[in-house]
């Protein structure tokens, strides 16, 4: 009988330990790039030993445990290496992106890893001058792990990737929440000037300004690889360029039935020898596009507004106006389209 009681107590303990929240009090750690010291404890915002703020963002993250918050004081933080975020903590600027800058100095801004979920938060920074193979500002996932952080309220500007995702790269099985950011003037040597979603990644991309990004290949603003299924909601995708490929605003390969809704996709360009789909290029997709403005986009080839390769996309309650091309299909150009369209059309080409 005593043996049965011991087993019961142990089972209850295991259930409690495995619960959703941490079993310790939440701690706030402070970072101050002006007066901090990485030998201090970081538990006070007052610049005085031994409890005062640490100097670097990485040290603040290293001190924190799951559920803790790292508050970063107004300053410019110049990196000498990527910031590694491999635990579910919130890293937040004290006063928003206008007051706190991370100059990546040729490094990547954040490398997020270890299968963290949306409770790992990056919020309120201007992240610029980043560079990496995948994701110049933020890479979600590092083989063999994925990562699904919340990326909120940041300005990601003037970052560069050599292999996709000038600003953000989502690796396989990574499902980040990308919300309320300004993603601008980022570049990729391949595809996805702003955001790159690789296969089996399903991010929610909501309420962002995605503008003035460029890719040497496809997807000046966003590139969605085969079998990825992001949900793209309430974004302005503006003045992005695919320099020698399709999808100036968004390029979408084969996927299940994801959706783009309530977006304003305008003034994007698909240029070069494969300049198809100034606003959107749908390769082989059953995409659902609802309540979008797709206007003033341009393509050197076909489909100033939208180019549809094949599949059965559904386009409803959209305004597809004032797009133009050099060749054919100012509004929509198709090859093997089997879907349905219900929207206003007024275009040139």
C-alpha positions, 0 to 999 in steps of 0.5 A: 500500500505504501508503494502505491501511495509513493507512485501516486505522489510522484505522478502528481509531482510530474504533472505539476512540474510539466505545467504551462507556466514556470514554477518560479517568480517572474524576474525583470532584468535590465539592460542599459547600453550607456551605463550598464556592466555585464558583471552586475546582476541586472535586477535594477534599472539604477546604474549602480553595482551590484544590482544595476543593469547589464551592458549587453542584450545577450547578457540580459537574455543569458540571465533570464529564465523562461517567463522572465522579461528583459527590458532594454533601455534607450540606446544604440546597441552595436553588435559583435555577434548574433544575439541568441534567443533560445528560451521563452523570455520577452526581450522588449525595449523600454520606449519603443523602436524610435528610441532603441536601435540594434545596429547589427554591424554586419551580423544577424540581429537575432538567431531564435532557436530551441523550439521556442514558441510565441512566448519568446518575444522580440518587441520594440526595436529598430534592427538595421545593418544585419547580414546573414545567409538566411534572415538578415535581421531575424532567423526563426529556427536553427537546425535541427530545431525550429522557433516560433517567436512573437516579433512585434512592433519593430522596425527592420531596415536595411538588412541583407541575406545571401540565401533568402529573407532579407529581414526575416527567415522562417525555417521548417516547422517554424510558426512565428507571429509577425505583427505590427512591424515596419519591414523596409529596405531589406534585400536578398541575393536570392528570394524574399527581400522582406520575409522568406517562409520555407516549407512547412512553416505557417507564420501569422503575418499581420498588421505589418508595413512591408515596403521598399524591399527587393530580391534578386529573384522572386518575392520582393516583399514575401516569398512563400516556399512550397508547402508553407502555409502562412496567413497574411492579414491586414498588411500593406505590401508596398513598393517592393521589387523582384529584380529578375523574377516574379511576385514583386509583392508576394511570390507563392508556391504550392500550398494547402489552402492558406489565405491573404485577406484585408491587405493593400498590395500596391506599387510593387514591381516584377522586373527582368526576364521573368517579370511576372506578377507585379503584385502577386505570383501564384505558382501552383496554389489554392490560395484564398484572397479576400477583401484586398486592394491590388493596385498600381503594380507593374510587371515586365512580362504578364500579370501586372496585378496577379499572375496565376501559373496553375491551381485553383485560387479563389479571389473574392471582394478584391479591387484589382485596378490600375495595374500595368504590364509590358506584355499581357494581362494588366490585371490578371494573367493565367496559364492553368487557372481553375478557380473563381474571381469576383472583384472589380477590374480596371487595368492596362495591358 
